[in-house]
Each structure stands twice: as C-alpha cells, then as structure tokens.
C-alpha cells in the first residue's frame, strides 16, 4: 500500500464529504466511512464516495448474533468495500460467520478495544486486566476465527504484530505531534504507528477540521 492513510469521512452532509474527499484524494490512500456516515447516507453515499476512485473502509463495527452479522455482511456486498469491521467481543462464532459471508477481496478486521476507552473504562464494564492484555486476548481470538486482522490503538500494534506476523492492522485515534487528542485516550503519531506495524492509519479531525485539509494531509503523508 503506497499510502496507508485512510481519511475518516464521518460527515453528516454528503456533498461536504464528497468535496473534502476530492480535495485530498491525491494525499490519502482510501476513505473510512463509519456508522454516522452509513446511517445518514446508506449504500448510495458509499457508492458516491467510491466513485472518487480510492478504496472504501466500512467501519460499521458489526456486533450481534452470528446469523444477524452474516446477513448484514451479505447486505453490504453491493458496496464492495475493501475493509469491514466487526467487534471481536462478539465472539469466535460471530467472527467466523462474518468472514464466511464477506465479499471476495474484502478484509474483515475485528475491533479489539476502542481508542476512546482506557483501563478505568474496562474495569467499569467488568473486564479484568489492563488495556494491553484485553487487546491481546481479543486479537488472538480474531486470529483463531480466521479474520484478516484487527483494529487496535498504536500503543498495542507492535505487540499484536509481533504475535501475528501476517496480520492486517488498522490503527485509529492517531494524532500528529502537537495536535489535540480530543476524545481519544490512547494515541500515538502516524509515523510511530506505521513503524510499529500498522497496515492502515485512520485519521479524521487532524485533516477534516484543519484550516487547510490538503496541506494537513500532505504534512502527514510527508512523515510516513
């Protein structure tokens, strides 16, 4: 992958999302369309962004009983996404069915632990151990289920990559040096994540909310 940066286009206005995508397309490797975008614009919106010509990452974080997740995966075949997410906490059977139902050529990756969570949040939800241990447990489960890889923070990607040599690793919650972290709690720079084994770098606000999104995308691209 020549440019691992996927721009998060989670904008409520489709025209604004398309305009931003067109502006920065020469400086990113693909577009991440999340739950907000998909609920607002559906398959039509995905198709419109896909027309720009870069791969689409559908970050839907599917999490339900295996049969429902498999049916949802069948329903998104029409969008021909390059990457789709499910939650690893849905269990091995759910992940196996999601992979079996996925479109040919689509990578299915499991979300381990949201980058907006920290160890206090884990404790409050009844999970023992630290963030690193939780990510490693769920990454191992995803690998056993036959998925292509996982989503994890930049703080864990080195350890996951060491254990899963041929895995595909998506790292969100990235912030260029000196930028605000916002609602993210476990962040690293794009360069560090890439050096530690990230396959895809998901970056949103540092580009989409920059005064000059094109220059912001260029600056990030130059560090990689």
N, C-alpha and C positions, 0 to 999 in steps of 0.2 A: 504494500500500500504506500503510494508515494506521499500522500498527505493524510496522516491519521486523525486529523481534527474533524469532528462532526459537530456542526453548529446546531444547538438546540433552538428550534423554531417554534417555541411554545407561545405563539401569539394568538390572541382571540380574533384578530382581523386577518382574513385570508389574503387580501390584497397587500397588506403590510408585510405579511410573511413572505409572499412571492417577491415583493420588491427588495426586501432585505436579502433573500436568497440569491437573486440575480446580481445584486451588488457585490457580494462576497464570494461568488461561486469559484472564482479563479484562485482563491486562497484558502479553501477548505476542501476536505475530501468527501463529504457527504452531509446529510441533514438528519437530525434526530427529531422525530415527531412524537410527542408524548401524549399523555391521556387528555390533557386540556385541549390540545390541537385536534385530536381524533374525535372527542366528544362534540367539538364545535363544528368540524368540517367533514368528518367521516371519510369514506373512500374517495369521494370527489376531491377533497382537499389534498389527500395523499397523491392522487393522480396529478393534480395541478403542480405540486412541488416536484414530483418525479419528472415532469416534462422539462425541467431545467437541466436534467441530464446527469445528476450525481446520485449515488446510492442512497437509499432510504433506510433509516433505522427506526422501526416502530417500537417505541418504548412504552408498551402497554402494561407491563408487569402483571401478566395474567396470573390469577390465583383463585382456584375454585376446585371442585371435584374433577377428577381426571376426564370424565366424559364431557363435561362442560368446556374445559380448556381445549380439548381436542376439537370440539365443534367450533369454538371460537377461532382456532388456528385454521380450520378449513375455510371459515368465512373470510379470512384475510388473504387467501390465496390470490384473489384478484388484484391486490395491491402490489404483489411481487416484491416484498421488502427484502433487503439484504440481511437485516438483523431483526429479531424479535425477542423481547424479554418476557420471562416468566419469573415467579417468585420461587426460590429454592425451598422456602419454608412450606410450600405446597406439598412437598414430599416426593419420593422417588417415582411412584406410580404416575403421578400427575406430570412430572417432567418427562418420563418415558413416553407417555401418550402425546404430549405436546410435540416432542421431536418426531414421533412417527407420523403425526398429522401435518407437519410443516411442509411448505412448498419446497420443491427441489432447489437447492442452491441457497436456501435461507439458513443462516446461522441462528440457532436457538441458544440464548445465554441466560443464565439464572442470576437474579438479583440476590446477593448474599445479605448485605446489611446496608440500609440506606445511609448515604453520607450525611444526612441531617440528624442521625442518631449517634449518641455516644454511650458509654458504659452505664451511666445513670439511667438512660432510657431502657437499656437491656434489662437492668435489674427491675425496673418498674413493670416490665412486661413478663417477668417471671423467668428470664433467661440467666442461667448461671455462667460465670466466667467473663472474660474480657472480650473486647471487640475482635481482637486478633483470633482468639480461639473460636468465636462464633463464625467468623468468615471462613476459617479453615475447615470447620466441620461441614458447613454448607457447600463449600467448593468441592470437597471430597464426595459429598452426596450427588452433586451435579455431574461430576466426572463419572461416578458409578452408574448414573442414569443414562449416560451416553450423549450428554449435551456437548455443544461445541466449546463452551467456556462459561465465564461468569462475569458479573458486574461487581466490582469491589472498589474501595477507595484506594488512592495512591499510597496510603500507608500500609496496605496489605498486599499490593500486587506483586512485590518482589518475592514474598514468601509463597504466594499461590503459584507464581510462575516457576519457582524452583521445584515445587512438587508436581506440577502439571506442565511438563516441558512443551507439549504441542497444543496447549490450550489457547483459546481466543479470549482476550481480556479487555473488557470495556471499563474505563475509569472516568467517572463523572466527578462533579464537585471540584474541578480544577480552577485555580486562580493564578494568573501571572504574578510574579513577585511585586509586592507593594499594593496589590488591589484588595478591595474589601471582600471579606469572606461571606457576608450576607447570612443566610440561614444554614450554611454549611459548617459542619463541626470538625470534619476530618479531611483537611485539604492539603494538597501539595501543588507544586508548579507543573505545567505541562511537560517541561523538559525532564524533570525528575521522574514523573510517571512513565514517560517514554523510555528513559534509561533503565527503569526497573522492570520493564517487560510489557507495558500496556500496548495493546493492538489498536485500540480506538480511544481517542481523547474527546470526551464530550464537554463542550464549552458553550455556555449560553450568554449570561449577562455581561461578562467582560467584552464580548463582541457586540451583542444585540443592543445593549444600552450604552455603548460608547458614543462619544460625540462624533467620532468618525469610525464606523464599523469596519470599513475597508482597511484603514490604517491599523486598527486594532488586530484584525485578522492577519495582516501582513506581519505585524510585530511578533505575534505568537508563532506564526509559521517560521520566521527567521530564527527562533530559538531552538527549533527541532532538528 
